[in-house]
């Protein structure tokens, strides 16, 4: 066996179910069948000491138990003319292999219990085990319930039969003249023998003595073709006939088996002579290749679902960023500039402060200030008073209301729009979205709105960052700029009494009364612009406007960096936090699982030793 293939298959078996459960990914019945096949057929057989498992199977009253008793050399399994007599699997094993029975525990969902009396087999239950020195060392032999006893489409023993047939490495299929061409039986048997990997079988025909060997071969050929199709010749290990006998039918003697090929071995000798390693390599090679192909498909499905999860996380994060941006649509320019002006003046070097006190420095450009005063005087006469702190607070409240509602809708809806596409919410976060939807939203919204001061409130950390910004700006200024205090003068162009509207947008043209500053990288956007509305009659020169633009960009960035973090935390606490926490945990967990599975596309699936 190719060690790389075996290792990859074991990693898939360990990680895929966990990833599928984490992602709430329904892979359908085929996934459960794949897991059972690995647990019952493949992985337990990778140990070289595990013997082959041969299952005797067939329809009701075909002689399965009689054949079982014949091969173990004693009448242990009950026989009789009634179909469906035995309801349990009986396992016969050589004494040497008693310690290996735990290998079958996973296959049967319970460890086989010792057979104490034959009547135990007449009631449904877990498998029973007996020991026999007649069983070859390399073999475990299973007597299975029949596959066709029942009525009205319901089979009494088929589930138990299926479980035992899934365990087998090879089969001994016994049939009669009445069942050899039964379509339902052969379809079921074919699905068991060839479902994942192809397992070989011996055919035993219980037949009238008047039938010739040619008749037996012909009927056996029909059975073989129905099971294996064109591959029948390489999967039939031998054909035997068991002639009808009254003593056998009465349970007074064991079955006599005869190979129909002239040079064929007795069945017991053929079973004892099986090359366990070669047969298992052939069997497992086929099964492992099939399992690997299915595992790759299911890994791809899990990776696709993980990609969809990542995409949804990005979409929700983008929605939250946009809503934080929306909540900060109005910038309290007067507050920020007044505070920065104070910091700027307080941090002046001693000689600049001295020059200002003695009148040696040009403190403010008077022409600009006079025009600003005229502007506001004209505005008052036209009944257009400057924005007040109360108006700004009301506008901030409206911005928060709009932003919170939009984020809530994106969080509870089944889809989020992103880049002109509709992104589906993954099933893995359904519970968190349901919990958010079931909370009283009006009460939550009131709580959010009660914290509008989050946007307006000052903080010590913001003070520290503005102090640092003042130092950085001053370090870039030449000596003459420091003496003239150009930046300090420009700070006073925007009146301290006005809450100037701050509009976040992308690509809009700048109006005559505004300065557009580029804020690259904020809210996850590459080109975000701030339009700072200033009095159109402020009378600034192009140079003054350029310097003001250079000042406003870092000021706006510093303020937004603080406030976006505060508003983002507010939204996560009340709206998106549980969803983001779940997404983060799922991403980390499934990333780890898929990484452990690794890239299996380059692994040779032929199971030839490298």
C-alpha positions, 0 to 999 in steps of 0.5 A: 500500500502506498503509505502517502495514500494511507496517511492522507485517508487517515487524515481525511477520516479524522478531520473531515467529519469535524470540519463538516460538523463545524461548518454545518455542512450536509454532505448527504448519505454518501458521507455517512457511508464513506465513514462507515466504509473506512471504519468497518472495511478499510482502516481495521484491515490495515494491520497485517495480522488481522485475518480475512473475513469471509461472509456466508450470505444468501436468501432465506432457506438457501442453506447458509447455516448448514454451510457454516456448520459444514465449514466449521465442522460441527452443528452450532448454527440452528438449521431448519426449513423456516426462512429467516430462522437466525436473526444474528450474525455468528462469527467463527474464529480460530482460537489463535485470533481471539485477541483480534475480535476487538477489530470487529467492534467498530463494524458492529457497534459492539464487541461480539459476545460469546455464543452460549447456546444456539437459541441466542441466534433466534432473537435479534441482537449484537453478533455472537462468536464461537471458536473452532480449530477447523477454521483456517488460521487466516480466516474469520467466518460469518454466518449472516441473516438472510437478505429477503425474508419479509413481506410488502417490501419490508425485509426483517433481517436486511439491515443486520445482513448489510452490516455484516456484509460491509465487514467482509473481505470476500463472500460465499454466496449460496443460492438455489434454482428458485433464487439464482436469477432473483433481481431484487436479491442480486441487486442488493448483493451487487451493491454490497460486493461492489459498492466501494471497491470490488470484493470477490466471492465463491458461488455455491449452488444448492441444486438438484442432483439431476442438474449437470455441471454444465447447468450449474456453470450456466446458472452460476454465470448468470449470478456472476454477471448480475453481480459483477457485470463484465468483471465476473471472471476475475472476481469469482474465486470458485463455483461449487455445487451442493446437491440436495440431500434429505439428511442435510435438509433434516439437519442430520448431516452436513453439506457435501460440496463439490467444485464444478471445475475438474481441477477445483479444490474443496472449498475448505482447502481453497479458503485455507489456501487463500493468499491473505496479503495478496487478496487484501492488497487487491481488495484494499487497493481498490477500496482505498482508491475509491475512498480517496476519490470520494474523500477528495470530493468531500474535502473540496466541498468542505473547502468551498463551504469554508471559502463561502464562510470567509466571504460572508465574514468579509461581507459582514465586516465590510457592512459594519465598516460602512455603517461605522462610516455612516455613523460618523458622517458628521465631523465636529470640526469646531471641537477638534480644531479648537482643541488642536489649536490649544494643543498647538499653541500650548506646545509652542517652543519658548522662543515662539511664545515669547515672540508672540507676547512681545508682538514680534510674531505675526499671529493671525492673518487678519484679512482672513479673519475679517472676511470670516466675521463678515460671512457669519454676520451675513448668515445671521441676517439671512436667518441661517445661524451657524450649527449649534452643539445641539444640532450636531448631537441630533445629527449624530443621533440620526446617523447612529440610528440609520447606521445601526438599523442598516447593520442590523438588517444585514446581520439578520438577513439571509444575504448581504450585498457586496460588490454587486453580489448577494452573499449567502449567510452560512448555516454555521452562524444560523443560531447566532443570527436567530438569537439576534433576531429574537432580541427586542430590537427597539430596546437595543436601539435605544441603548445604542442611541443613548451612547451617542456621546461616544462620537462626541466625547473627548478622551485622554488618548485622543489628546495624546495622539493630537499632541503627537500630531502637533509635534510631527507637523511642527517637525516638518515646518521650516524656521519661517513657518514656525515664526509666522505660525502659519498652521495656527493661523489657518486653524482659525479660518473655521469658526469655533462656533460652527459644527461644520458638516463632515461628509464621507464619500468616494469620488464626489466633486469638491464644491466651491465651499469645501476642501476635499482631503484623502483618507486612504485606508480608513474603513478598509477603503483605498480612496475615502475622501472627506469634504470639509465645508468652510465659508466660501467667503473666507478669502483663502489663497490657493496656498492657504487652502493647500496648507489647510488641506494638509492639516485637515487630513491628519486631523480627520484621520486621528479623530476618525481612528478613535471614533471608528474604533469606539463606534465599531465596538458599540456595534459589535457589543449590541449587534454583530459580536456573537456572529463575528466571534462564531465566524472567527472560531470557525475560521480558525478551527476549519483552517486548521482541519483543512490544513491538516488534510493538506493537498492530496491531489498529487498523491498517487491513487494506484496504491503501488508502493513508491 
